[in-house]
Amino acid sequence: MSLPDVFHDIAKRVNNWGRWGADDEIGTLNLITDEVVRRAAATVRTGRRVPLALPLQQDGVQTGMIPGRVNPLHTMVQINQEIFGPGAVACSDDVVTMGLQAATHWDALSHVSHSGRLYNGRPAHTVTAHGGAGFSGIGTVRHVVSRGVLLDVARARGTDRLDGGYAVTPADLDAAEELAGTRVRAGDVVLVRTGQVQAYLGGDRHGYAYPSPGLSIRTPEWFHARDVAAVADDTLTFEVFPPEVEDLWLPVHALDLVEMGMPQGQNWNLEELSTACGEEGRYVFLLTATPEPFTGATGSPVAPVAVL
């Protein structure tokens, strides 16, 4: 089934292919310049640090809806073992088996394709079973440190949590930007709070997954106009689920990752950050959110920290 005209029309308006050269693999992360990072560092006033990652645990957010994306399985392989002989220093060691996008994570630009293409027009078949992503894998992202902006859409709409299935629109982003008292600018990393993660934190994994509020198909144009470097939110699916356009699945993924080359993050816990920003009366901060550098991976866990 071909993608509808509404998708292709938006795709033409947000397309960044060739903007940073034919060989570029990191897309909008190019917008995080040294000057952007210097300005980001200047936002730190109190040094208050807010962690944004969910715990990596077997009872995580994955419910089996996405085949193969399993919650972390933690196994001990050594327990106080004297590996260099009796009386030597004893070691404990462990391993983890997990989906790289199981919990709080970044999607690499190679995570999705459409019409046989990845970001920058590269063929989708460059993702292979043995090598993974041959182009725009998460390992090409060496660092993500920038000014973070919390767009607290739930708070701007006067609620603590948006309804399941609510599509966050550009008008909602405008309202949250006004609440934040700042203008989103080039190189920023935008965090969109819907409050949906409260369902998971309250023990309802299935309710967290579906139905879910999330970003509308109209929001990529908003991020493109402001030259945003990356976007993350507090939902499992990132975009509204079920989709707002019937039978058009994951269009925001395709517009962000493939057309715009903009990384996106999911399952970020923005509850403590919302409280902190409300208490301090400001919604900008230094954000550190570098993914684990898995070579060839289409996504990676991340433990972001906001510093106010």
Salt bridges, closest charged atoms under 4 A:
ASP23 OD1 - ARG122 NH2 3.53
GLU35 OE1 - ARG38 NH2 2.65
GLU35 OE2 - ARG39 NH1 3.81
ASP59 OD1 - ARG205 NE 3.55
ASP94 OD2 - HIS74 NE2 2.77
ASP107 OD1 - HIS105 NE2 3.15
ASP107 OD1 - HIS111 NE2 3.85
ASP107 OD2 - HIS253 NE2 3.78
ASP152 OD2 - ARG155 NE 3.83
ASP152 OD1 - ARG193 NH1 2.75
ASP160 OD1 - ARG193 NH2 3.15
ASP172 OD1 - ARG157 NH1 3.44
ASP174 OD1 - ARG226 NH2 3.59
GLU177 OE2 - ARG226 NE 3.34
ASP188 OD2 - ARG147 NH2 2.77
GLU221 OE1 - ARG13 NE 2.58
ASP227 OD2 - ARG19 NH2 3.03
GLU239 OE2 - HIS253 ND1 2.53
GLU259 OE2 - HIS114 NE2 2.69
GLU271 OE2 - ARG193 NE 2.93
GLU279 OE1 - ARG48 NH2 2.85
GLU280 OE2 - ARG48 NH1 3.42
GLU280 OE1 - ARG282 NH2 3.13
